[in-house]
Amino acid sequence: MFDGTQRRVVSLWFPRLASERVLRVRPIEGPFALTLQQNNANRLYCLNAQAEQQGLHRGMPYADARAFCPDLQSRLADPQGDQRFLHVLRRWATRYCPWVGPEGEDGLVLDITGSAHIFGGEAGMLADMRARLARAGLSAQIGIADTRGAAWALAHYAQGVADTGDMLGALQELPVAALRLEDNTNIALQRLGLRKVADLAAAPRAPLTRRFGPGLLMRLDQALGAQPEQITPQTDPPHYGARLTLPDPIGLRGDVMAGTQRLLQQLCDKLKAQNAGARMLRLTLRRVDQDHQQVELRLARPLRDAGRILPLFERGLDGVDAGYGIDQMRLEVTLVEPLPVHQISHVSAGRKDQLDDLITRIGTRIGLENVQRFLPADSHIPDRSFIIAPAAYSEPEGAWIIPRSRPMRLFPPEPIVATGARPPARFRWRRMPLSTARATGPERIAPEWWLVDDNWRSGVRDYWLVETRQGRRLWLYYTPQNPGWFVQGEFA
């Protein structure tokens, strides 16, 4: 019997975690499977019980599955969503013990040493787990043993509770695959006639070590308790939120700013400890009539300086209706970005901070996405030599490096009347008669064939810098394939 001092481990395996996660939200009757692109083929990723009863299995090509089961319904798998759901289950499992960690992509491992008596023993805890998971629409296989390896083996191959101190007796009839071996090792052991754990435990250790290395016997010893195996609990990510409950309602803007400053200082200290910065913040003000007012602040750069963030809340707080008073304030960071400590310069740091604050202030009025900057692009096509990006989500990339001068103004090509391959001596542009004083060129630019651009379907262009006697400095080009002259830019 378990005396309360022996280590005990629970292994939870969710064989249909992905499909049941989807079916909990949108139930479907009949065979169902999630598909995932693997090895250049669309294959079954996770199935429900009805699909498995039709003879389908994980890894089967989707086309073959539809041939076997025409009624099969499917959706695309979301492995990242499955991991987020497993993280939710991990937090739920902490109700049984504080030491809970992930076990692969579809399982959990719990160290329940000293906590099973709270639920009336291991049998009561096991029954409670099954009942709660069944109500949530999840099927789980559970194993309890002295070691992590033995609990995993029971959950995947036997589902049961191993007696304390007799791991070999609980595992001896299980296949060697229950020891968490690689597929190649498992197949090789089968060929040697070592099909069960008892066969492997009775075999000479030296020949096994020479042939398979130390990993095989280490897995066996971990399952039987001869080698220790730790359970590392997964910690929750830091939560950046602070709340202030007021004894008396407030309504003045100065009082709200003072409360915001107090909350902001707490969050900035926590952000500094985690080497992180706030990118988006939300201030929630609860009134005495239980109504809520929210002020959201989006920053141009991640910050953790309370002195710089606080003034940026002023505009948002001007539109708050305090009603009969505000009795609770909550400030939380909704978007966090890494902000490691770095050396700053006394020359450039102040200017950059002022620019970031200016972008934030303008962004609160018109939206951060509408404050944009030009960035250089790697293209010799004039129209593609730059991109426009939001200033809050991009960094200036230094000086623009161009092999030849480009006009300050670019506009859609405007045709002019001229003949010949050299710039005309006289021409009219925008109803202005112009005469050429000096022409520099040509600079031939070919279209980028890998990009689709209707403006460059005419072929190569010969560009000229034309200085007119009237003072205009224009950028003209000539198209040899379809003879014609166009004006596309003007120099300063």
N, C-alpha and C positions, 0 to 999 in steps of 0.2 A: 504494500500500500504506500501511497505517497504521503510522506511525513511533513511536507511543507518546506524542507530545506533543499531537496534535490531540484536541480534546474529542470524546468519543463518548457517546451517550445511548441507553439501552434503554427502550422503552415496552412494558409488559406490559398486555394487555387481556384480561379474563375475561368473555366475552360471556354466559356462563351461570353467573355467580358465585352468585346467590341460589339457583337450583334445585339446582346441584351441591352447595352447602353442605348442603342438606336431604337430598339423596340419599346423601351420604357417610355420614350417620348411619343412615338407614332407606332402603335401596335399594328401588326400585320398578321393575318391568318394564313397559314400554309407555309410551304418551304420558303426560307429567306436566307440570303447570304450577302456578305459584304465582299467586294472585289477590290483588288489592288494590282497595279502594274508591277510585275516582277519578271526580270529576265526577258524583257521585250514581249511579254505576254500578259494578258489580263487573267488573273487567277483568283480562285476563291480564297478569301482571307479569314473569314470567320462565319460559321453557320449556326442556325438554330437547330433544335432537336428534330423538327420535321424534315429539314433538309438532310440531316445525317441519316434519318430513317429511309430516305430515298436512295441511299448508297453514295451520296456525295461526300467528299472529304476535303480538308484544307490543302491548298496547293494545287487543286485540280484546275485545268484550264476552263475558263468560263464557257467557251463554246461547247466543250464536251459536256459540261454540267447542264446546259440548256438542252442538249440532245437527249440526255438521260431523264431530265425533269423539265418538261416544257412549261410547267406552272411556276417555275422558280422566279421569285422576285428578288431584286438585288439593288444595292446602292453602293456608292463609292466609300471605301474605308477612310477613316481619319485617325491614323495612329497617334498623332499629337493629342487629339481630343480624348482618345482612350487613356493616354497617360495622365491627362488632367483629371479624368474621372477616377483613375486608380489613386491619385493623390487625395481626392475627396474620400475615397474608401479608407485610405490610411488614417486620415483624421478621425473618421468614424470609429475605427478599430481602437483608438486610444482610450475608448471608454472601458476597455477590458484590461489594458495595461499601458504604461507609458512608453515601453520599448517596442516600437512598431517600425518595421522597415520594409522596403519593396523586395520582392522575390521575383526577379525577371520582369517581363513585361505584362504579366497577367496574374500576379500573386502577391501575397503579403506574408511576412513572418513576424510572430509575436513571441516575446519572452514573458510568459505568464507566471514566472516563479514568484510565489507568495501572494498572488492576486486571485487565484481560482476560488478560494474560500468565500469571496465576496458574493459569488453567484451560486453558492451551494456546492462547490466542487467542480471538477472538470466536466462531469456529465451535464451539470446545470449550465455551465458556461457554453458547452458545445450546443446544447439545445437552444439557448438564447441566441447564439450566432445564427443557427439555421433558421430560426423563426423570423428574425429581423431581416435577413437576406432574402428569404422567400417573400416577405411582404414587399420588399423593394423590387421584386421581379428578377432576382439574380440567383443563378445556380452556382453553388460552391461545393468543392470537395475539401474536407478538413482532415488533417492528421495531427496527432498530439504524441510527442515522444520526448526523450531526454535530450536529444541533439537536434540540431537544425537539419542535418542530412536525413536522419530517420523520419522526422516529421514531414519533410518534402516527399520522401519515398511513399509514406503512407497516404498522403494527400493525393498523389498522382496515380498510385497503383493499388491501394487497398482501402483507404478511408477508414480510419479507426484510431484507437487509443492504445499505445504501447505501454506495457507494464514497466514500472520504474526498475532500472538496472538490468533489463533483459532486452537490449536492442537487437542482438543477433537472433533471438527467438522470434521477435516481431518481424524481422526482415528476411529470414532465411529462405522462405518460399517465394520471395519476390524476384523478378528478373534483374539481371545486373544493370539494366538501363535505369533502375530506380536509384542508382548511386550517382546520378547526374554526370554520366560519362558522355564523351563525344561519340558521334555516330560511328566513326571509323574504329574506335576502341571497342565499342559494343559489338560490332560485326565480327571483329577479330576474335573476341572472347567467345562468341557463339560458335565460331568455326573450331575453336579448341575444345568445345564441349563444356565450357564454363557458362552455363545458362542462368543459374540462380546465385543469389548472394551467398548461400551456404556453400556452393561449389567453389566460389572465389575465396571465401574465408578459409576453406580447408586446403587450398592449393599452396604449394611452396612459394614463399614470397620472393626469394632471390631470382628465380627465372622470370617471374612476372615483372620485377623491377628492371631487369636487363632488357626485356622486350618492349615494355610499355612506358618505362620511365617511372619516376616517383609519384606522378600525379594519380595513377590508378589506385595504389594502396593508400595514398593520402585521402582520397574520397571514401574508401572503405573505412579507414580509421576514424574519419570525421563522423560518419554515420553511426559507428559503433561506440563512439565516445572516447577512443584512444587519443585522438587529436582534437584540440579545442577549435571552435569556430565561432567567431564573434557575430553578434547581431548589432548592426549600426542603425540606430533610429534616424529617420529622415526628419530634419527640422523644418518647421514652417518658415517661409520667407518673411523677412521683417515687415511689419505693418506700420506704415507711416500715417498715423492718425492721432489726434488729440482732441479731448472734449473738455469743455468748461461749463459747469452748471452754476448759475448765478443765484444768490440768495434773494435778490430783488431784481425785478425787470429793469432793463435799460433801454434807452431809445435814442440817446444823443450819438451823433456820428463819432465824436471824440472817445466816448466810452466803448463803442464797438471797435474802433481802431486800437484802443488799449488792450481789449480782450484778444483781438487778432494778433497783436504783437506778442502777447504772452504765449499763445498757442504756437505761433510761428517759431519762437525761440526754442520750444521743446522739439519741434520737428527738425529744425536745422541742426540741433545737437545730435539727434539720432542719425540724420543723413551724413553728417561729418564722420560719425563713428563707423558708418558702413561705406565710406568713400563713394557716396552717391549724391546726386543732385536732383532737385525737383524740376520737372518740365511742365506739369500741369497740377494745379491745386484747386480744391473746391471747398469753399466756406459755406456751411449750412447754418442758418440762423433760425432757431425755433421760437416762435412767438407764444405768448401766454394762451392764445386761442387755438394752439396746436397746429397752426399753419406754419409752413416753412418757406424761407427765402434763401436762395442759393446764389452765390457769386463764384464764377469760375474764372480762373486766371491761367492763361497760357503764356509761357515764357519763351523768349527767342533762344535762350541757351539754358542748360541745366544750372541751377543755382542752389546754394545752401547758405546764403548770406541774408539773415533776417533784415538787416538794415536796408538792403537793396530791394528785397521783395515787398516789404510792407508798403512803401509809397505806391506801388503798382496796384494795390487794392482800392485806392481812393476813388477812382472813377466808378468801379463796380458798386461800391458802397453808397455812392450818391443816389442810386436808383432803388435802394432798399426801403421798403415800407415797414417800419417797426410796429405799426398798429398800436396795441395797448402795451407793448413792451416785449423785449426779447429776454427769455429766461435761460436759454441754452445755446452754446456756440460749439460747432464741431468743424475742425479743419483737418483735411486729409489730402495726401499727395496721391493723385490718381495715375500719374505717369512718372516713373523714376528712370534715370539714366546714370550710367557710371560716371563719376567725376573724381578721378584720382588726384592726389596731391601732386602739383607740378610747380616748377620754378617759374616765377613771373618776372618780367622786366619792369623797372620803374618808369621806363619811357613809353611802352606800348600798352601796359595793362589798363591804365586809366582810360585811355581813348577807346579801347575795345569794349570795356564795360559800359561806357557812355553810349556807344553805338548799339550794343545789345539792349540796353534799357530803352533807348529811343525806338528800336524796332518793336519791342514789347508794347510800349505805350501806343504806337500807331496801330499795332496789331489788335489791341483791345477795341479799337474803334472800327476798323475795316476788315479785320481778320488777318491772322499771321500769314495765310497763304497768299494774300494780295500784296504783301510787301516782298518784292522780287528783286533779283540781281542778275546781271549777265555774267555767264561763265564761259571760258573758252572751250571749244570743242575741236577734236582732232579731225578736221576736214578741210580740204582745199577749196571746196565749193563755198562761194561767198555767203549763200543763204544758210549754210549749215556750219559755219565756223564759230557759232556761239549757241548757247542754250540759255533759257530763262528758267531760273529755279527760285523757289521761296527762300528768302534771305535767312529765315529762322532755321531752316533745315539744310543749310549748305555753308561752306566756308569759301572765302575768296582764295583763288588759286594762284596768286602772285601776278606778275606781269604777263601780258599777252605776248607770245612769241610768234611773229608772222614773218615769213621770208620777204614779202613785198608789202608796200604800203596799200592800205585799204581806205576807202572813203569813210567819212564820219557818218554819212547818211546813206542808207540803203533803202530802195523802194522797188516795187515790181517793175520789170522792164517796160520801158515806154518807147515805142518805135518812132524812128525819124526817117525822113526821105533822104536816101543817099545811095550811091552806087560805088562799086569798086571795093577792093580789099583794104584800102588805106582810108584813114579818117577823112571825111569830106572837108573841103576848104570852107564851105558855107553850109549851114543847115538851120532848120527851125526846130525849136524845142519849147513846148509850152507857150506857143504863140510868140516866142522871142526869136528874132533873127540873130544868129551867132556866127562868128567867123573864127577859124582855128588859128591860134598863134603858135602853139607848139604841141606836138603829139609824141608821147612816150609809149613804146610797146613794140610788138604785141606780146602779151602773156597768154599763152594757150592753156586753157583749162578743159580737161575732158570730164565727162559725166561719170559718176560712181555707178557702175553697172549693177552693183549688188543692192542698190536702193531704188525704190520706185518713186520717181519724181516727174510729173508731167511737164514741168517747166524746162526740163533738160532733155526731153526726147528729141530735140532738133540736132543733138550731137555736140561736137566741141565748140568752144567759143574763144575768140581772140579778143582779149581785153586791152584797151588803150586808155591812158590818162591824157585827156585833151584839155589844154589850157586855152581859153578863148580870149579874144581881145576885149571883150566886155567884162572880164574879171571872173567868169565862172570857170571852175575847175571840175570837169565832169568825168565820169567813168563810163566809157562806151565799150560795146563789144560787137563783134561781127560774127555771123554764123555762116561758115563756108558751105555747109551742106544745103542749106536753104537761104541763099544770099539775102542779108538784111542787116540793118544797123539798129541798135537799141541803146538807150540810156538807162543805167541801173543805179547810179549813185552819184553823189556830189561830195567833193573834198572841201575841207574848211578853207 
